[in-house]
Amino acid sequence: MSAEKNVSVVCFRQLLPTSLFPGKSHVGKNISDLNFLPGIPVFDGMDYNNPLTWVQAYQFLKAQKPDIIILQWWTSSVAHMQLLLKLFAGLLHKPKIIIEFHEVVDPFEESILPIRIYSKAAGKLLRKNLDAYITHSESDKELIAKRYSISPEKIHVIPHGLYDQYGDLLDIKEARRSLSIKDNFVILSFGLIRRYKGIPYLIRAFEQLPPEILEKSRLLIVGEIWEDRKELLDQIKASPSYNRITLINEYIPDDKVNLYFSAADVVVLPYLRASQSGIAHIAMSFGKPVIVSEVGGLKESMAKYKGTFFVPPGDVDSIRNAILSKFGKREHYEAPDQKWDKIINCYIELIQSV
């Protein structure tokens, strides 16, 4: 977008106390590539416990004089930081403000009363009197309009582009050798491990594979456990297929993502609910077959990818049968035409309209 418009960026570096963050083990570590083109002004970044950074962010916005501010919404636990930006905008020249929703509501936040109360109050203040809203699917648009009483006319659907920034697809034998995997058939579950991701159903489906296939297979579960840690570890330990399951309980840095996808024959995402899935967009960029629950925005975002194989959420038999259908095949699919230049044009059209 910087080729079409003047763009500046405000980063968030610490949004809440580290002790409250499920991924606190990697706070402060350099695990993601965040590179901006030369000439893009970047403030790096706002820290909840350092008011000096709030003043610096205000000065940055004052100097940049933005016409539009796009706030990224993924969890209301950090709404206080975004409310500061909204306040700064009101003190300056009142630029138009857009919220981009990456999630409707976080189920973990909903389950804890104090956070639920805070989320409802802070989120209401943040969403009030904005100029436009962005979702990434029609289903999310409907949910957000209903839940937050937002006029559907102000909600614009802009799909995600492919997550193709993780390097090239590696030779499958080399990738498996690097990961010390000797099995013929590798089933990959990737991403943060949370209750709604449905990993227990995948483990049960894996256990029910025919013995002659199971003995040649490896279930590779890769991602940092955020919820139900003991339950998941106990399930794997008690599994009759324990020696065929590998759990890598850590956040994977960007430069190793392609290693795991290159090693996989199939990616399985047995979500119980979902707005979108960045993991699905990574899998599509690598051309991998994806077994995915037919839920939420995934029904839209994955429908055009020929390597998608939908299953009902929480259906162990369907997951098992879908995995069986991929055994013995080395399939590669063409990624859908979801290039970022097309996505950027959608943003520019919206910006011009407000």
Secondary structure, 3 states (H helix, E strand, C coil): CCCCCCCCEEEEEECCCHHHCCCHHHCCCCCCCCCCCCCCCEEEEEECCCHHHHHHHHHHHHHHCCCEEEEEECCHHHHHHHHHHHHHHHHCCCCEEEEEECCCCCHHHHCCHHHHHHHHHHHHHHHCCCCEEEECCHHHHHHHHHHHCCCHHHEEECCCCCCCCCCCCCCHHHHHHHCCCCCCEEEEEECCECHHHCHHHHHHHHHCCCHHHHCCEEEEEECCECCCHHHHHHHHHHCCCHHHEEEECCCCCHHHHHHHHHHCCEEEECCCCCCCCHHHHHHHHCCCCEEEECCCCHHHHCCCCCCEEEECCCCHHHHHHHHHHHCCCCCCCCCCCCCHHHHHHHHHHHHHHC
